[in-house]
Amino acid sequence: MSASSQPLEGRIIAAHGRHYVVEFPDGSQRHCFPRGKKAGAAVGDRVRVAPQGRDEGAIDAILPRSNLLFRSDEMRSKQFAANVDQLLIVVAVEPTFSDDLAGRALAGAWSAGIEPLIILNKVDLEAGVAEARARLASVRALGVPIIELSAHDRPSVHAALADKLAGKTTLLLGQSGMGKSTLLNALVPDADAATREHSSALDMGRHTTTSTRLYHLPAPGGDLIDSPGFQAFGLQHLSGDDILRGFPEFTAHIERCRFYNCTHRHEPGCGVVAALQAGEIDAGRYALYRRILEESEAAQQRY
């Protein structure tokens, strides 16, 4: 086997359908496809590639992951990214963000062992800031860091986030309209140019916003993965234990449950329900837990 055809190991930095850009340790890149009908790779995945020609390749294997964050509903599953250290959830003062979507993103992160961080964007719209803060109070009480900023103020964005992103792979996630793209452009000045370049290479055309892309951050460094905005965040793939990991405030109370297989809904002697009734667990968070669990159970019955 010639040196040029030796398998290479790299990291996926852009994805659109079955088209991927893989970056290698020397900084070179190849446009790659999975062999046959195999798929399932995500941005952030480390992969083994068989070179084909000067700048293409076939993905032979996905190397072991530390985690994979994705959403799923009765229609389909959508991967966000793999091997993520932290999740940057963007909400905004205006338009009104969805408590349900933000809560689901938090649950998905915690279930995958990913540390969450919330950005409250558009705080220059002062009239709505107090209400937005109040709606985030339940997650702030759980110790989730909440950073307030205006993404249009690039110096303040760097001051608030540069050190928190340094040395980590961070997934940028948010429902449509929260200012995620403005935040990305504040953090990565050449993001627009890089996106256009990869869109052309992957033949995305006008569908650029449906792609996922990893950017290398300027000093002090780190990597930022941008994914499309979303308006739904199903977690039907999660098991009951996975869902419980997404609600860490339940942990101490579960120890007081009478039954080891308690679902924390209607069983007698449930420590979680007792804590809810005592005001020790937020009612909105508990209602979200029940919705996610019921959706997961319904999905299991369908299959």
C-alpha positions as CSV (number, residue, x, y, z in Angstrom):
1,M,0.0,0.0,0.0
2,S,1.5,3.4,-1.0
3,A,1.9,6.1,1.6
4,S,-0.7,8.2,-0.1
5,S,-3.3,5.5,0.3
6,Q,-2.6,4.7,4.0
7,P,-5.7,5.2,6.2
8,L,-5.8,8.6,7.9
9,E,-7.5,9.7,11.1
10,G,-9.2,13.1,11.3
11,R,-12.1,15.0,12.7
12,I,-15.3,15.9,10.9
13,I,-15.7,19.7,10.8
14,A,-18.6,20.1,8.4
15,A,-21.6,18.0,7.5
16,H,-24.6,18.2,5.2
17,G,-26.5,15.0,4.5
18,R,-23.9,12.4,3.5
19,H,-21.3,15.0,2.6
20,Y,-18.6,15.7,5.1
21,V,-15.4,17.7,5.4
22,V,-12.7,16.0,7.5
23,E,-9.7,17.9,8.9
24,F,-6.5,16.1,9.6
25,P,-3.8,16.9,12.2
26,D,-1.6,18.7,9.6
27,G,-4.5,21.1,8.8
28,S,-5.3,19.5,5.5
29,Q,-8.9,18.7,4.6
30,R,-10.8,16.2,2.5
31,H,-14.3,15.9,1.2
32,C,-15.6,12.6,2.4
33,F,-18.5,10.2,2.1
34,P,-19.4,7.1,4.2
35,R,-18.9,3.8,2.4
36,G,-22.1,2.2,1.1
37,K,-25.2,3.1,2.9
38,K,-23.5,3.6,6.2
39,A,-24.1,6.9,7.9
40,G,-24.4,8.2,11.4
41,A,-21.3,10.4,11.5
42,A,-21.6,13.8,13.1
43,V,-19.5,17.0,13.3
44,G,-17.0,16.5,16.0
45,D,-16.6,12.8,15.3
46,R,-13.1,11.4,14.9
47,V,-13.0,9.1,11.9
48,R,-10.7,6.8,9.9
49,V,-10.6,7.8,6.2
50,A,-9.3,5.9,3.1
51,P,-7.9,8.6,0.8
52,Q,-9.3,8.8,-2.7
53,G,-7.6,11.0,-5.1
54,R,-6.0,14.3,-4.1
55,D,-8.7,15.7,-1.8
56,E,-11.5,13.2,-1.3
57,G,-11.9,10.1,0.9
58,A,-14.2,7.4,2.2
59,I,-15.1,7.2,5.8
60,D,-14.3,3.6,7.0
61,A,-14.9,4.0,10.7
62,I,-16.2,6.3,13.4
63,L,-13.8,6.2,16.3
64,P,-15.2,5.8,19.9
65,R,-17.1,8.9,21.1
66,S,-17.3,10.5,24.5
67,N,-20.9,11.6,23.7
68,L,-23.4,12.3,21.0
69,L,-26.1,14.9,21.3
70,F,-29.2,14.5,19.1
71,R,-32.9,15.0,19.1
72,S,-35.6,12.6,18.0
73,D,-39.4,12.5,17.5
74,E,-41.9,10.2,15.8
75,M,-40.7,11.4,12.4
76,R,-36.9,11.3,12.5
77,S,-33.7,11.8,14.5
78,K,-31.3,14.7,14.0
79,Q,-27.8,14.6,15.2
80,F,-26.2,17.8,16.5
81,A,-22.6,16.9,17.3
82,A,-20.3,14.4,18.9
83,N,-17.4,14.7,21.5
84,V,-18.8,17.9,22.9
85,D,-17.5,19.4,26.2
86,Q,-20.1,22.0,26.8
87,L,-23.4,23.2,25.3
88,L,-24.0,26.9,24.8
89,I,-27.8,27.4,24.7
90,V,-28.9,30.8,23.3
91,V,-32.1,32.4,24.4
92,A,-33.1,36.0,24.0
93,V,-35.1,38.8,25.6
94,E,-37.1,39.0,22.3
95,P,-38.7,37.1,20.6
96,T,-40.0,35.1,23.6
97,F,-38.0,32.0,23.9
98,S,-39.6,28.6,24.7
99,D,-39.1,27.3,28.2
100,D,-39.9,23.8,26.9
101,L,-37.2,23.9,24.2
102,A,-34.6,25.3,26.6
103,G,-35.5,22.7,29.2
104,R,-35.2,19.9,26.7
105,A,-31.8,21.1,25.5
106,L,-30.6,21.1,29.1
107,A,-32.0,17.6,29.7
108,G,-30.4,16.4,26.5
109,A,-27.0,17.9,27.6
110,W,-27.1,16.5,31.1
111,S,-28.2,13.0,29.9
112,A,-25.1,13.0,27.6
113,G,-22.7,14.2,30.2
114,I,-22.3,17.7,28.6
115,E,-22.1,20.8,30.8
116,P,-24.6,23.5,29.8
117,L,-24.2,27.2,29.7
118,I,-27.0,29.6,28.8
119,I,-26.6,32.9,26.9
120,L,-29.4,35.5,27.5
121,N,-29.0,37.6,24.3
122,K,-30.4,41.0,23.4
123,V,-30.2,42.5,26.9
124,D,-30.0,45.9,25.3
125,L,-33.8,45.5,24.9
126,E,-34.1,46.6,28.5
127,A,-37.9,46.5,28.8
128,G,-38.0,42.7,28.6
129,V,-34.9,41.8,30.6
130,A,-36.6,41.3,34.0
131,E,-39.2,39.0,32.6
132,A,-36.5,36.9,30.8
133,R,-34.5,36.7,34.0
134,A,-37.5,35.5,35.9
135,R,-38.2,32.8,33.4
136,L,-34.7,31.5,33.8
137,A,-34.8,31.5,37.6
138,S,-35.5,27.8,37.9
139,V,-32.4,26.8,35.9
140,R,-30.3,29.4,37.5
141,A,-31.2,27.8,40.8
142,L,-29.8,24.6,39.6
143,G,-26.4,26.2,39.1
144,V,-26.5,26.6,35.4
145,P,-24.3,29.6,34.5
146,I,-26.4,32.4,32.7
147,I,-24.4,35.0,30.8
148,E,-26.2,38.2,29.8
149,L,-25.0,40.0,26.7
150,S,-25.9,41.7,23.4
151,A,-24.4,39.7,20.5
152,H,-24.1,43.0,18.5
153,D,-21.5,44.2,21.0
154,R,-18.5,42.2,19.9
155,P,-16.0,43.3,22.5
156,S,-18.4,42.4,25.3
157,V,-19.0,39.0,23.7
158,H,-15.3,38.2,23.7
159,A,-14.9,39.5,27.3
160,A,-17.8,37.3,28.5
161,L,-17.1,34.1,26.6
162,A,-13.5,33.8,25.4
163,D,-12.1,32.2,28.5
164,K,-15.1,29.9,28.9
165,L,-14.7,28.5,25.4
166,A,-10.9,28.2,25.5
167,G,-9.6,24.6,25.2
168,K,-13.1,23.1,24.8
169,T,-15.4,21.9,22.1
170,T,-18.6,23.8,22.5
171,L,-21.9,23.3,20.7
172,L,-23.9,26.4,19.9
173,L,-27.6,25.7,20.0
174,G,-30.7,27.7,20.0
175,Q,-34.2,28.0,18.6
176,S,-34.6,30.2,15.5
177,G,-34.6,33.9,16.0
178,M,-32.5,34.1,19.2
179,G,-29.5,35.8,17.5
180,K,-27.3,32.7,17.3
181,S,-25.8,33.7,14.0
182,T,-25.0,37.1,15.3
183,L,-23.3,35.6,18.3
184,L,-21.3,33.2,16.0
185,N,-20.1,36.1,13.9
186,A,-19.0,38.0,17.0
187,L,-17.0,35.0,18.1
188,V,-15.6,33.9,14.7
189,P,-15.1,37.0,12.5
190,D,-14.6,35.0,9.3
191,A,-17.5,32.6,10.0
192,D,-19.5,33.9,7.0
193,A,-16.6,33.4,4.6
194,A,-15.9,29.9,6.0
195,T,-19.5,28.9,5.7
196,R,-19.7,30.0,2.1
197,E,-16.5,28.2,1.3
198,H,-17.7,24.9,2.7
199,S,-21.2,25.3,1.3
200,S,-19.7,25.5,-2.1
201,A,-17.5,22.6,-1.5
202,L,-20.3,20.4,-0.3
203,D,-22.7,21.7,-3.0
204,M,-25.2,22.9,-0.4
205,G,-26.3,25.9,-2.4
206,R,-29.1,27.8,-0.7
207,H,-29.5,25.1,2.0
208,T,-26.5,26.3,4.0
209,T,-28.5,26.9,7.1
210,T,-29.3,23.2,7.3
211,S,-25.6,22.3,7.7
212,T,-23.5,21.9,10.8
213,R,-20.0,23.4,11.0
214,L,-17.0,23.5,13.4
215,Y,-15.0,26.7,13.7
216,H,-11.6,27.1,15.3
217,L,-11.8,30.1,17.6
218,P,-9.2,32.9,17.7
219,A,-7.0,33.2,20.8
220,P,-7.3,32.0,23.5
221,G,-8.7,29.2,21.3
222,G,-11.2,26.4,21.5
223,D,-13.7,25.0,18.9
224,L,-17.3,26.1,18.3
225,I,-19.8,23.9,16.5
226,D,-22.7,25.8,15.0
227,S,-25.9,23.9,14.1
228,P,-29.2,25.0,12.5
229,G,-31.8,26.7,14.6
230,F,-34.7,24.4,15.7
231,Q,-38.3,24.7,16.7
232,A,-38.7,21.2,18.2
233,F,-36.5,19.1,20.5
234,G,-37.8,15.6,20.9
235,L,-36.0,13.2,23.3
236,Q,-37.8,10.0,22.5
237,H,-34.5,8.1,22.2
238,L,-33.8,8.5,25.9
239,S,-34.5,5.7,28.4
240,G,-36.0,6.4,31.8
241,D,-32.6,6.4,33.4
242,D,-31.3,8.8,30.7
243,I,-34.2,11.2,31.3
244,L,-33.5,11.2,35.0
245,R,-29.9,12.2,34.4
246,G,-31.4,15.2,32.6
247,F,-33.0,16.3,35.8
248,P,-30.2,16.4,38.4
249,E,-32.3,18.1,41.0
250,F,-34.2,14.9,41.4
251,T,-31.2,12.8,42.5
252,A,-31.2,13.5,46.2
253,H,-34.9,12.9,46.5
254,I,-34.9,9.6,44.5
255,E,-33.0,8.1,47.4
256,R,-36.1,8.5,49.5
257,C,-38.4,6.7,47.1
258,R,-40.1,3.6,48.5
259,F,-39.8,1.5,45.3
260,Y,-36.6,1.0,43.4
261,N,-38.4,1.2,40.0
262,C,-40.3,4.3,40.8
263,T,-41.2,6.5,37.8
264,H,-41.8,9.5,40.1
265,R,-45.4,10.1,39.0
266,H,-48.0,8.2,40.9
267,E,-46.2,5.7,43.1
268,P,-46.8,5.9,46.9
269,G,-43.8,7.0,48.9
270,C,-42.1,8.8,46.0
271,G,-39.4,11.1,47.3
272,V,-39.5,13.3,44.1
273,V,-43.3,13.9,44.3
274,A,-42.9,14.7,48.0
275,A,-40.2,17.2,47.2
276,L,-42.4,18.7,44.5
277,Q,-45.3,19.1,47.0
278,A,-42.9,20.7,49.5
279,G,-41.8,23.3,46.9
280,E,-38.3,21.8,46.7
281,I,-38.6,21.0,43.0
282,D,-39.8,23.5,40.4
283,A,-43.3,22.6,39.1
284,G,-42.4,23.6,35.5
285,R,-39.3,21.4,35.5
286,Y,-41.3,18.5,36.9
287,A,-44.0,18.9,34.3
288,L,-41.3,18.8,31.6
289,Y,-39.9,15.6,33.0
290,R,-43.3,14.0,32.8
291,R,-43.8,15.1,29.2
292,I,-40.5,13.8,28.1
293,L,-41.0,10.5,29.9
294,E,-44.5,10.0,28.4
295,E,-43.2,10.8,24.9
296,S,-40.5,8.2,25.4
297,E,-42.9,5.5,26.6
298,A,-45.3,6.2,23.7
299,A,-42.4,5.8,21.3
300,Q,-41.4,2.5,22.8
301,Q,-45.0,1.2,22.4
302,R,-45.0,2.1,18.7
303,Y,-41.8,0.1,18.1
